[in-house]
Amino acid sequence: MEIKTMMVKPKPVICPQCGFDKISNLLYGIQEIDEVLQKDIDDKRVLIGGCSILKTSPLWFCTSCETEFYLEENKSEIKKEKIYE
């Protein structure tokens, strides 16, 4: 499945693409994974996004239709990187 991108202001409660009601938070940086975080990862409430967060990094992800969600306020930075068109 192809990953789609969408600009949003707040975190969506449901995915505007497919209607799925569990949007995952993307967590960046080096994390110590405790029992609580591991449960959130297992339940797909949190996904590990990588080591570095940039203005061009997505903040949320729909695991149903694989849509990445970016903050609307970062649109100009994202367009410079040609991530979102």
Buried (B, 14 or more C-beta within 10 A) or exposed (E): EEEBEBBBEEEBEEBEBEEBEEBBBBBBEEEEEEEEBEEBBEEBBBBEBEEEBEBBBBBBBBBBBBBBBBBEEBEEBBEEEEBBE
